[in-house]
Amino acid sequence: MEKVAVVTGTSSGIGFETAVALARNGYYTYATMRDTTKSDKINKIAKKENLKIHVLELDVDDENSAKTAIKQILDQKQRIDVLVNNAGWALWGCVEDVSVDEFKTQFETNFFSIIRLIQEVGPTMRKQNSGTIINISSVVGRIGFPASPAYISSKFALEGLSESLRFELAPMQLAKKSELDSVYRDITVKVVSGVKMMAEMGTNPKVVADTIVKAIADKKPLPRYIVGNDASMFLEAKKNKSDIEFENYLKKELYGE
Ligand SMILES: NC(=O)c1ccc[n+]([C@@H]2O[C@H](COP(=O)([O-])OP(=O)(O)OC[C@H]3O[C@@H](n4cnc5c(N)ncnc54)[C@H](OP(=O)(O)O)[C@@H]3O)[C@@H](O)[C@H]2O)c1
């Protein structure tokens, strides 16, 4: 069966190369871009190498554009196997130099648009019982530094979204069988009860307050103050384990799997 891939932001850079690479690997590839007048280069390669690349307009900031593009793909192909959320840009400027509206604009492309697209393709992938979503983050999704806080925090947010999503999508098959309101009901119930149990044994808020007071008084304040055995335990585990080991550890700690 022909596999279908969708890549956002393919007018240049990583998105362009990804769309070409997927097509070379046999995917029918929707190379989406907000300005299709930038499609000459990709169309030329597609023609020269006889690649199945279909350029489609998609401005990820625009809800209608996203809905229309995904609908068109599903009308044509009835499936989506791969979604690469690549479109993104970086806003430079320190926190006090960048307005909240500018922060929101940055988050619109680098974060909210990705939620929108995942929500658009999610039902199809669940129906297929298969699918891969790749979110292009950055090393600055794990490390902060000055002069681009809007970009950095949008990538940190994306890291959180991606980590959550991996858990939510993993038990897809199990959840699908239930006839409950949401296919995510089982996982939500398990995680909420796991977190509640941890909270019952959690740290007294007074300890947090004391730490804040100490932090304020510190002559050389640390970048981060970790409060509570649970937080220390998770962060220590994250530091010492591989990504997969940590994921399995979290599953066990959160809902005993
Ligand atoms: N290059 C790096 O070193 C690096 C490192 C870490 C992470 N990344 C991430 O990798 C991704 C791609 O970056 P790149 O380096 O390949 O940069 P790039 O060459 O500037 O490509 C960015 C792409 O995103 C598109 N785009 C921006 N806003 C859009 C919107 N609203 N709707 C649709 N497309 C939109 C751009 O389209 P237009 O041509 O229309 O502007 C362009 O095609 C980004 O998410 C970036 O944060 C890059």
Ligand as a Chemical Component Dictionary entry (heavy atoms), coordinates in Angstrom:
data_LIG
# 
_chem_comp.id                   LIG 
_chem_comp.type                 NON-POLYMER 
_chem_comp.pdbx_formal_charge   0 
_chem_comp.three_letter_code    LIG 
# 
loop_
_chem_comp_atom.comp_id 
_chem_comp_atom.atom_id 
_chem_comp_atom.alt_atom_id 
_chem_comp_atom.type_symbol 
_chem_comp_atom.charge 
_chem_comp_atom.model_Cartn_x 
_chem_comp_atom.model_Cartn_y 
_chem_comp_atom.model_Cartn_z 
_chem_comp_atom.pdbx_ordinal 
LIG N1  N1  N 0  18.468 24.907 11.123 1  
LIG C1  C1  C 0  18.761 24.659 12.368 2  
LIG O1  O1  O 0  19.907 24.744 12.801 3  
LIG C2  C2  C 0  17.684 24.214 13.315 4  
LIG C3  C3  C 0  18.072 23.780 14.554 5  
LIG C4  C4  C 0  17.097 23.337 15.432 6  
LIG C5  C5  C 0  15.773 23.335 15.052 7  
LIG N2  N2  N 1  15.400 23.772 13.842 8  
LIG C6  C6  C 0  13.976 23.763 13.489 9  
LIG O2  O2  O 0  13.829 23.157 12.234 10 
LIG C7  C7  C 0  12.645 23.648 11.594 11 
LIG C8  C8  C 0  13.001 24.090 10.168 12 
LIG O3  O3  O 0  13.940 25.126 10.228 13 
LIG P1  P1  P 0  15.038 25.412 9.080  14 
LIG O4  O4  O 0  16.326 25.548 9.748  15 
LIG O5  O5  O -1 14.900 24.425 7.994  16 
LIG O6  O6  O 0  14.581 26.881 8.660  17 
LIG P2  P2  P 0  14.063 27.506 7.291  18 
LIG O7  O7  O 0  14.911 27.107 6.174  19 
LIG O8  O8  O 0  13.858 28.947 7.583  20 
LIG O9  O9  O 0  12.638 26.796 7.098  21 
LIG C9  C9  C 0  11.530 27.135 7.840  22 
LIG C10 C10 C 0  10.309 26.754 7.061  23 
LIG O10 O10 O 0  9.159  27.005 7.869  24 
LIG C11 C11 C 0  8.245  27.689 7.043  25 
LIG N3  N3  N 0  7.254  28.450 7.801  26 
LIG C12 C12 C 0  7.429  29.447 8.690  27 
LIG N4  N4  N 0  6.237  29.877 9.134  28 
LIG C13 C13 C 0  5.295  29.142 8.496  29 
LIG C14 C14 C 0  3.890  29.097 8.513  30 
LIG N5  N5  N 0  3.156  29.929 9.264  31 
LIG N6  N6  N 0  3.244  28.167 7.760  32 
LIG C15 C15 C 0  3.950  27.331 6.982  33 
LIG N7  N7  N 0  5.274  27.330 6.894  34 
LIG C16 C16 C 0  5.935  28.217 7.656  35 
LIG C17 C17 C 0  9.090  28.582 6.148  36 
LIG O11 O11 O 0  8.328  29.035 5.066  37 
LIG P3  P3  P 0  8.589  30.447 4.309  38 
LIG O12 O12 O 0  9.636  30.164 3.280  39 
LIG O13 O13 O 0  7.274  30.788 3.724  40 
LIG O14 O14 O 0  9.060  31.433 5.341  41 
LIG C18 C18 C 0  10.143 27.555 5.781  42 
LIG O15 O15 O 0  9.690  26.699 4.777  43 
LIG C19 C19 C 0  12.112 24.770 12.481 44 
LIG O16 O16 O 0  11.057 24.279 13.273 45 
LIG C20 C20 C 0  13.317 25.133 13.336 46 
LIG O17 O17 O 0  12.936 25.677 14.568 47 
LIG C21 C21 C 0  16.338 24.228 12.954 48 
# 
loop_
_chem_comp_bond.comp_id 
_chem_comp_bond.atom_id_1 
_chem_comp_bond.atom_id_2 
_chem_comp_bond.value_order 
_chem_comp_bond.pdbx_ordinal 
LIG N1  C1  SING 1  
LIG C1  O1  DOUB 2  
LIG C1  C2  SING 3  
LIG C2  C3  SING 4  
LIG C2  C21 DOUB 5  
LIG C3  C4  DOUB 6  
LIG C4  C5  SING 7  
LIG C5  N2  DOUB 8  
LIG N2  C6  SING 9  
LIG N2  C21 SING 10 
LIG C6  O2  SING 11 
LIG C6  C20 SING 12 
LIG O2  C7  SING 13 
LIG C7  C8  SING 14 
LIG C7  C19 SING 15 
LIG C8  O3  SING 16 
LIG O3  P1  SING 17 
LIG P1  O4  DOUB 18 
LIG P1  O5  SING 19 
LIG P1  O6  SING 20 
LIG O6  P2  SING 21 
LIG P2  O7  DOUB 22 
LIG P2  O8  SING 23 
LIG P2  O9  SING 24 
LIG O9  C9  SING 25 
LIG C9  C10 SING 26 
LIG C10 O10 SING 27 
LIG C10 C18 SING 28 
LIG O10 C11 SING 29 
LIG C11 N3  SING 30 
LIG C11 C17 SING 31 
LIG N3  C12 SING 32 
LIG N3  C16 SING 33 
LIG C12 N4  DOUB 34 
LIG N4  C13 SING 35 
LIG C13 C14 SING 36 
LIG C13 C16 DOUB 37 
LIG C14 N5  SING 38 
LIG C14 N6  DOUB 39 
LIG N6  C15 SING 40 
LIG C15 N7  DOUB 41 
LIG N7  C16 SING 42 
LIG C17 O11 SING 43 
LIG C17 C18 SING 44 
LIG O11 P3  SING 45 
LIG P3  O12 DOUB 46 
LIG P3  O13 SING 47 
LIG P3  O14 SING 48 
LIG C18 O15 SING 49 
LIG C19 O16 SING 50 
LIG C19 C20 SING 51 
LIG C20 O17 SING 52 
# 
